[in-house]
Structures are given as C-alpha cells and as structure tokens.
Amino acid sequence: MEYSKIVSVTGLPGLYELINTKSDGAIVRSLDDKSTKFAASRIHNFSHLESIEVFTTGENVNLAEVFQAMEKASGSLPDAKDDGAIKKFFEKVYPYIDFERVYSSDLKKMIKWYDALKKNDVDIKLTEPEPEEDTQVEEEEKKAEPVKKPERRKTEKVSQSKQPKQTEKKKTEEKEKKESKTAKKTKPAKKTAQKKK
C-alpha cells in the first residue's frame, strides 16, 4: 500500500485508502476493518496525508517527517487516552512541534494514524517529484535554436494600405445614398404642404 494513496475523510473515523475518484466523491477502503464505501464530496472532505503539515517552532513540516521520527524512536506508543504521556512522547520524539498550536486531539490522532499505518505495512515516505532533467534539456535545446524573424512582405503592406481607402470610399458612397434618400423624402412632403395652401 502506498502512503500517497492514504487519505483522511472528514466525518469518518480512521484512515482510508483511496481506491477511485469520481466527480461527486470517492471510493475508499478503511485501513481498520477493510470495508469499502463511497464517500460523497458534498458531505465529506478528503485530505491526503502527504498534504498535511504540522506546526513547529520553525517552519511547518510534513506529517510524514513526524511519522518517520516516531518510527526511529525506540519504545512503544503511549496510550491514546493519556494526554500527558502523549505530550511527553512527542517532546521526546519530535521536540520542535509547537504545542501551543498543535492540540492534544491532534497528537492523539497522529498516534492512532501512525498505529494504523504500521499495522497495514504502509511505507511512510513522500512521493518524489519527477526529475526536471528532461525539461531542462528541452529548454536548453530551445535556447540553442536561433529565433527566426518573420519576413515582411511588400505585397501585404500595399494591400493593407488599399483596404482603408476602399472602405473610406464605400463609407462616403453610403453617406451620399442616405442623403439623397432623405432629400427625396423631404421633397414630397413640401409639395403636399404647397398644395394645401
């Protein structure tokens, strides 16, 4: 089982393996009882463990880093019901956690999640980003190619200069037609007015 496929689902206890995603939710399998269920995205939110960070006294660290420190520590996990023992455990294992911003409920959740991951033999490691060497080589090749300037054609300039003149001529012709039509319309009106007198 891959660490990158493990998610936490709001409203559902424990951790889940992401089986498949759909537009309206996801199919997940519980790490505890292996039951598979559909979780609707309108009700539940999904958080990949890879994306969860923990507050520290310095910069935030990924949850996987805390899990790896727990893995390296010797001894058993503290009882999840004893807040004092949990805090002492994390002070020993990862002393950089900011205990003012990381609540005891979060520490308990980390203990439970770590236990579930170990029971299911999940290798706790972040997925490595794809190497950027291929993209760097392509970028260097693009830089090496000389950039060609587009050729300017004289015929294009001539045709472009003629087009505005043609449209101007059309506009003036249209104006003249409109003026002559309005003049014709007004003349009969005058004649009728003269006949009435």
N, C-alpha and C positions, 0 to 999 in steps of 0.2 A: 504494500500500500504506500502511496506517495504522500509526502507531507503537503505538497501543493494542492492536493485534492481534498484536504480536510477542511471542513467549514464549521462554524458555529451558527446556529439558527435561532433567531430570537423567538421566544415563546416555547421552545423545545429544549429539554434538558440534555446536557452532554454534548458530545461531538459527533459529526456526521461525515461520511464520505460522499462527495458529490459524484453521483452516477451520471446524470444527464441534466442539461438545462433546457428549458422551454421558454417561450415568450411570456408565459404567465406564471412561471415558478420553476421549481427544480425537483428532480427525483433524488432523494438522499437515503443513505443506509446508515443506521445507527451503529456506532462502534461498540456500544454496550450490549444490546440484545440482537444485533444483526437484522433488525426489521427494516424493510424498505417502505418508504412512504413518499407521497407527493406533498411538497410544501409550497403553497401559493404565495407569490411575491406580493400580493395585495395585503396579506396578513403578516408574512414573515420577512425578515431581512437576513441576508446571508453575509457572513464575514469570513473570508479566507484567513486561516491562521497566519499565513505569510504576510498579510497586510496589517496585522495587529502589532502595535508598538506599545512599549511600557515606558512610563515616565521615570526618568532618572534625575540625579542631581546635575548631570551634564546634559548632553543631547539624548533624545529618546532612542531606545534600542528596540530592535525587533524581538518579538516574543520568542523566536527560535533561539536567540542568543541566551536568554534566561533559561530556556529548557536545556540547552547544551551545558550551561553552568550547573544546573541541577543534576544532569547526567554524570558530570565529572565528580560531583561531591560524593563522598562516601557516607554510608549510613542510610537508614530508611526514611521514608517520608513521614512528616508529622501527621497527627490526627487532624482531619479537616474540621473538626468541631472546636479545637483549642486555638483561639486567636493568638494567644501569647506564644505558643510553641511555633505557630506558623510564622509569626513575625521574626522570632529568633532564628528560625531556619533560613529565611530569606536574607536576614542580616549577615548570616554566615556564608551562604551560597553566593549571593549577589548583593553586596552591601551598597551599591550605587543606586538602588531603587529609591525613588522619592516617596517615602512612606506617608507624607502629608497628602499627596495627590493620588497614590495608589491605595485604595481602601482594602480593608481586611476581606471583604467579599470578593474582591478581585484576586487577592492572594489565594483564597480558598479555591477559586475557580481554576487558577493556574495549577494548583496541586492536583485537583481532580482531572484536569485535561492531560497533565503530564502522565498521570497514572493510566489513563485510558490509552494514550499513545504507546506507552510501554507494553501494556497488555496485548495490543494489536500489532506489535513489532513494526511500528512506523519509524522509519529512519528520519530523524529530525535534522533536516538541512534545507536551506533555501535553494530554490532553483536558480541556477546561474544564468545570467543574461547571455544571449547569443554573442559569440565573438564578433567584434566590429572590424576585424581584419579584412573581410571580404568587401565591406562597404568602403573602407579606406582605400583599398586597391582601386576600386571603381572610380572613386573621387579623384585619385591621382591620375588615372588614365584620362579622365575628362579634362583635367587641368593641362595635361600634356598636349592635347589636341589643340591646334590653333583655331581661333574663332574666326569664321569667315564673315565678312561684312556683306550684307545683302547688296546686290548690284542694283543700281538705279537705271531705269530705262528712260530714255528721252521720250519715247512714244507715250509713256504714261503721263508725263508732265503735260505734253501737248493735249492729250485727250482730256485731262483734268481741267486744263485752262479753258478748253472749248465748252465743256459742260456748263459751267456757271453762266457763260454768255447765252447759251441756248435756253437755259431756264429763265434768264432775265427777259429774253425775247418773248418767251411764252407768257410770262407774267404780264408784260406790257400789252400783249395781244389780248389776253383775258380781260384786262382792265378796260381796254378800248371797247371790247364787245359789251361789257357790262354797262359802260357809259352810254353807248349807242342804244342799248335796250331801255335804259331808264329814260333817255331823251325821247324815244318813240312813245313810251307810255305816258309821259307828261304832255306831249303834244295833243293827243286826242282829248285829254281832259280839258285843255284850253279851248279846243274847238267847241266842245259841248257847252262850256261856260259862255262862249261868244254867241252861240245860237240862242241861248236863253234870253240874252239881252235884246 
